[in-house]
Amino acid sequence: MAGVAEYIKESYTELTQKVTWPTWRELYNSAVVVLVAAIIIALLIYGMDLVIHFVLDKFYKSLA
């Protein structure tokens, strides 16, 4: 049990004294980059879906 307590103590010390945490401004900028990238990827997938739907619709209508 002493090993677990020592592990928790060392983990806490490392997280509070040795880790370099980003500033709020850096977190905000990173969040904006992720949001913009997610929107761009979603729009690309939506565009591909529209194209595939159009092509398949024309294909199936040509068979009937």
N, CA, C and O of each residue as an XYZ file, in Angstrom:
256
protein
N       0.824     -1.188      0.000
C       0.000      0.000      0.000
C       0.866      1.248      0.000
O       0.449      2.301     -0.482
N       2.081      1.129      0.544
C       2.972      2.284      0.579
C       3.409      2.660     -0.833
O       3.680      3.827     -1.116
N       3.476      1.676     -1.710
C       3.863      1.944     -3.092
C       2.839      2.806     -3.810
O       3.204      3.682     -4.594
N       1.561      2.563     -3.550
C       0.499      3.343     -4.176
C       0.530      4.774     -3.654
O       0.393      5.716     -4.434
N       0.705      4.950     -2.366
C       0.763      6.286     -1.782
C       1.960      7.056     -2.320
O       1.851      8.247     -2.613
N       3.085      6.396     -2.450
C       4.293      7.043     -2.988
C       4.078      7.442     -4.448
O       4.501      8.516     -4.877
N       3.418      6.568     -5.201
C       3.133      6.866     -6.609
C       2.249      8.101     -6.725
O       2.509      8.975     -7.552
N       1.212      8.180     -5.907
C       0.307      9.334     -5.946
C       1.046     10.597     -5.552
O       0.857     11.642     -6.174
N       1.883     10.519     -4.528
C       2.645     11.684     -4.077
C       3.605     12.159     -5.173
O       3.696     13.358     -5.435
N       4.314     11.237     -5.807
C       5.246     11.614     -6.865
C       4.508     12.156     -8.093
O       4.981     13.084     -8.749
N       3.365     11.580     -8.392
C       2.572     12.074     -9.522
C       2.111     13.498     -9.266
O       2.195     14.344    -10.156
N       1.628     13.773     -8.070
C       1.192     15.118     -7.716
C       2.348     16.105     -7.815
O       2.190     17.194     -8.366
N       3.506     15.730     -7.285
C       4.685     16.605     -7.340
C       5.074     16.887     -8.790
O       5.388     18.024     -9.141
N       5.055     15.870     -9.616
C       5.426     16.062    -11.015
C       4.434     16.970    -11.727
O       4.833     17.850    -12.491
N       3.150     16.763    -11.483
C       2.138     17.569    -12.158
C       2.138     19.022    -11.702
O       1.800     19.911    -12.483
N       2.510     19.276    -10.455
C       2.474     20.649     -9.957
C       3.794     21.389    -10.120
O       3.794     22.619    -10.165
N       4.926     20.680    -10.210
C       6.208     21.367    -10.227
C       7.032     21.141    -11.489
O       7.874     21.977    -11.817
N       6.822     20.049    -12.204
C       7.687     19.730    -13.336
C       7.016     19.891    -14.696
O       7.699     20.050    -15.707
N       5.696     19.851    -14.729
C       4.975     19.952    -15.994
C       4.799     21.419    -16.362
O       4.451     22.243    -15.517
N       5.041     21.735    -17.621
C       4.802     23.087    -18.115
C       3.409     23.126    -18.715
O       3.163     22.544    -19.771
N       2.495     23.814    -18.037
C       1.122     23.890    -18.493
C       0.964     25.050    -19.466
O       1.599     26.089    -19.289
N       0.129     24.892    -20.494
C      -0.087     25.997    -21.431
C      -0.878     27.124    -20.763
O      -1.618     26.911    -19.802
N      -0.693     28.323    -21.305
C      -1.455     29.462    -20.782
C      -2.879     29.388    -21.334
O      -3.164     28.621    -22.253
N      -3.774     30.207    -20.751
C      -5.151     30.231    -21.233
C      -5.211     30.702    -22.678
O      -6.047     30.233    -23.451
N      -4.336     31.621    -23.044
C      -4.300     32.116    -24.424
C      -3.895     30.998    -25.390
O      -4.479     30.869    -26.466
N      -2.900     30.190    -25.011
C      -2.482     29.062    -25.846
C      -3.600     28.031    -25.970
O      -3.816     27.480    -27.050
N      -4.310     27.766    -24.876
C      -5.436     26.834    -24.919
C      -6.537     27.354    -25.829
O      -7.116     26.592    -26.603
N      -6.829     28.645    -25.740
C      -7.854     29.262    -26.582
C      -7.466     29.149    -28.057
O      -8.288     28.770    -28.892
N      -6.217     29.478    -28.372
C      -5.770     29.394    -29.766
C      -5.837     27.963    -30.292
O      -6.242     27.739    -31.433
N      -5.447     27.009    -29.479
C      -5.512     25.606    -29.890
C      -6.956     25.164    -30.102
O      -7.252     24.431    -31.046
N      -7.842     25.604    -29.236
C      -9.252     25.246    -29.368
C      -9.843     25.826    -30.654
O     -10.642     25.171    -31.323
N      -9.451     27.046    -30.996
C      -9.939     27.665    -32.228
C      -9.433     26.890    -33.444
O     -10.187     26.662    -34.390
N      -8.181     26.490    -33.423
C      -7.616     25.717    -34.537
C      -8.360     24.393    -34.693
O      -8.692     24.001    -35.811
N      -8.622     23.713    -33.603
C      -9.345     22.430    -33.649
C     -10.766     22.646    -34.162
O     -11.251     21.858    -34.973
N     -11.436     23.690    -33.707
C     -12.797     23.978    -34.146
C     -12.847     24.264    -35.642
O     -13.707     23.738    -36.348
N     -11.931     25.092    -36.125
C     -11.893     25.418    -37.552
C     -11.599     24.165    -38.379
O     -12.236     23.940    -39.408
N     -10.649     23.358    -37.941
C     -10.316     22.121    -38.658
C     -11.515     21.176    -38.677
O     -11.787     20.554    -39.704
N     -12.228     21.058    -37.572
C     -13.395     20.175    -37.516
C     -14.487     20.661    -38.460
O     -15.138     19.852    -39.121
N     -14.692     21.962    -38.527
C     -15.705     22.511    -39.427
C     -15.322     22.263    -40.879
O     -16.170     21.886    -41.687
N     -14.053     22.470    -41.218
C     -13.591     22.240    -42.587
C     -13.757     20.774    -42.975
O     -14.232     20.471    -44.070
N     -13.373     19.874    -42.094
C     -13.502     18.441    -42.381
C     -14.969     18.059    -42.519
O     -15.321     17.275    -43.401
N     -15.832     18.602    -41.660
C     -17.264     18.308    -41.748
C     -17.830     18.801    -43.074
O     -18.641     18.111    -43.693
N     -17.416     19.980    -43.517
C     -17.894     20.508    -44.799
C     -17.397     19.663    -45.968
O     -18.134     19.445    -46.930
N     -16.162     19.187    -45.898
C     -15.648     18.315    -46.947
C     -16.438     17.005    -47.024
O     -16.794     16.553    -48.112
N     -16.704     16.413    -45.885
C     -17.471     15.170    -45.862
C     -18.889     15.419    -46.374
O     -19.426     14.601    -47.121
N     -19.496     16.527    -45.985
C     -20.828     16.876    -46.469
C     -20.820     17.052    -47.985
O     -21.729     16.582    -48.668
N     -19.796     17.726    -48.514
C     -19.682     17.906    -49.958
C     -19.519     16.582    -50.683
O     -20.145     16.365    -51.720
N     -18.695     15.701    -50.158
C     -18.530     14.381    -50.772
C     -19.837     13.599    -50.735
O     -20.166     12.895    -51.689
N     -20.582     13.718    -49.643
C     -21.865     13.043    -49.527
C     -22.841     13.560    -50.582
O     -23.561     12.771    -51.194
N     -22.874     14.868    -50.800
C     -23.749     15.434    -51.815
C     -23.384     14.938    -53.211
O     -24.265     14.600    -54.001
N     -22.100     14.895    -53.512
C     -21.646     14.437    -54.822
C     -22.012     12.968    -55.027
O     -22.535     12.597    -56.078
N     -21.742     12.143    -54.035
C     -22.067     10.719    -54.148
C     -23.578     10.526    -54.296
O     -24.023      9.703    -55.096
N     -24.355     11.272    -53.539
C     -25.809     11.186    -53.643
C     -26.265     11.572    -55.048
O     -27.113     10.895    -55.630
N     -25.718     12.640    -55.591
C     -26.077     13.088    -56.943
C     -25.726     12.028    -57.982
O     -26.540     11.706    -58.847
N     -24.509     11.487    -57.894
C     -24.060     10.485    -58.865
C     -24.911      9.221    -58.775
O     -25.339      8.693    -59.802
N     -25.160      8.734    -57.580
C     -25.970      7.527    -57.424
C     -27.412      7.770    -57.854
O     -28.037      6.888    -58.443
N     -27.939      8.939    -57.571
C     -29.298      9.268    -57.993
C     -29.404      9.226    -59.521
O     -30.354      8.662    -60.063
N     -28.437      9.819    -60.208
C     -28.431      9.795    -61.682
C     -28.272      8.364    -62.194
O     -28.917      7.976    -63.167
N     -27.434      7.600    -61.555
C     -27.191      6.215    -61.970
C     -28.474      5.391    -61.835
O     -28.853      4.688    -62.771
N     -29.141      5.469    -60.692
C     -30.338      4.673    -60.468
C     -31.495      5.130    -61.350
O     -32.308      4.310    -61.776
N     -31.578      6.426    -61.626
C     -32.630      6.917    -62.519
C     -32.384      6.466    -63.954
O     -33.331      6.274    -64.716
N     -31.115      6.296    -64.325
C     -30.812      5.849    -65.685
C     -31.162      4.374    -65.872
O     -31.369      3.937    -67.004
N     -31.232      3.611    -64.807
C     -31.571      2.193    -64.882
C     -33.079      1.983    -65.012
O     -33.524      0.983    -65.576
N     -33.847      2.909    -64.500
C     -35.312      2.736    -64.504
C     -35.941      3.076    -65.836
O     -37.159      2.978    -65.986
